[in-house]
Amino acid sequence: MRYDTVLWDIDNTLLDFQAAQRRGIMEGLKLFGRQASDAQIAVYDRINLKYWEMLERGEVTKKELELARFRDFFAAIGAEEIDVERFNDHYKNALAYEPVLIEGAQDICEALRNMGVRQYAVTNGDPFIQRNKIELSGLDRYFDEIFISEELGVVKPKKEFFIKAAERIAHYCAEQTVIIGDSLTSDMRGGVNAGIDRCWYNPKRVPCTADFPIQYEIARLSEAEEIIRG
């Protein structure tokens, strides 16, 4: 077997964060007498991505991200009257309790477990949200441990995030470890910083803009089994 340890990203890799996010925003806006169009949701996506990339670079804190993204979003759609903190609380609650599995997520995790592969979650998400939705989705039974940046005290993709995670993995071997995720800036860059192989989950087959090598690219999660098996 080529790899005995897999580091899994969670959002938009094993769980459909986009679907859960859309639902959370739509339901939250209804509470404040608002409705969002597809175009407005796309605006939020761009704002949210900007702030997550800022977090990865250490330019904002997690709390600043949570509130600033909605403050900017409400300004963009003319809804400045909405209480940002109340909306954020509702949004986080919605994400935590209604996870949506990516097609094939449970099957690949089950297959790797049957192969004896150790599986770990690596995520920058909110600890309560991530642990709750991982448990509700049923994915928790596949993970040996869940590593969350807020709990480790350093954000993915920084090298220190992976150092701290590796210290908690028995008999960790970088050469036998691969990270699988959808984000070039967080997961794939993180793999470079950790000195481990990278598998980019790219279901929409968008062009790669990374300035570093990526060993594998998959469009379906099932393709990971052959890579791990070697």
Salt bridges, closest charged atoms under 4 A:
ASP9 OD1 - LYS156 NZ 3.03
ASP11 OD1 - LYS133 NZ 2.62
ASP38 OD1 - ARG22 NH2 2.58
GLU59 OE2 - ARG57 NE 2.85
GLU66 OE1 - LYS92 NZ 3.49
ASP72 OD2 - LYS50 NZ 3.60
GLU81 OE2 - ARG34 NE 3.14
GLU98 OE1 - ARG23 NE 3.30
GLU110 OE1 - ARG113 NH2 3.04
ASP126 OD2 - LYS92 NZ 3.45
GLU145 OE2 - ARG168 NH2 2.32
GLU150 OE1 - LYS62 NZ 3.54
GLU151 OE1 - ARG131 NH2 2.69
ASP187 OD1 - LYS156 NZ 2.62
ASP211 OD1 - ARG189 NH2 2.78
GLU225 OE2 - ARG229 NH2 2.71
